[in-house]
């Protein structure tokens, strides 16, 4: 079993901890997964939903999900297709299948309770290093480096002195995040949440508001004159006209249907047959759509 990260002596992050956590205590958004009654399952659901999806889109789906499936066992009893249906238009619907798979594993391996150990969380299907660390930290108050895009951007600017972090998380970033961890578990879990919120609300990707930042006076990037990012251009995500859009339109038809859908109904959602067929084949390959005899399709039952 992997134990929480061991403390380092004279952590370089000490001058940052107090002002960032104090700022968080005053300015943190009141989000349902941060409330005590959310529990570990509520935290896990939020982490799956918040991947690449803004909070305002997640909130209504999150509330509906927890009302319908308040415990992992409640979701595990349903067909995977019901998770896809309830996912609605959050995007990246494979996350719904992964969350369903995690719920099944939690029910079968852990008696229906989200495990506390980081190694056990990491062993669940669909859970990677970030999600395991986030659940262990936010649900159980453990000491782990929690590195999402917002945290990485805060660290890149405040400590490394660059405008943006690399496109993919590097070993150097993980090493820095571990070095910045407060020594106590409680403070470390608050630091994880606070640094994430700082990146979401103040140290944003565009139009950062340094005058509201509690560590502006220490920020290496600001002190260097805020040099612009040098390197490959940071590409925004496109959607219109992509296979993702076609997949979304196909899934929308299947989510609304109570019986299997004929191919002809799916053909009407997109004008270009080659792209439409490719998108549908991709949904089938990903386990999001189940083909039946007679040219019918439905959300998966198993």
Beta strands, then each sheet from edge to edge (+ up, - down):
strand 1: 261-262
strand 2: 290-292
strand 3: 296-298
sheet 1: 1+ 3- 2+
end
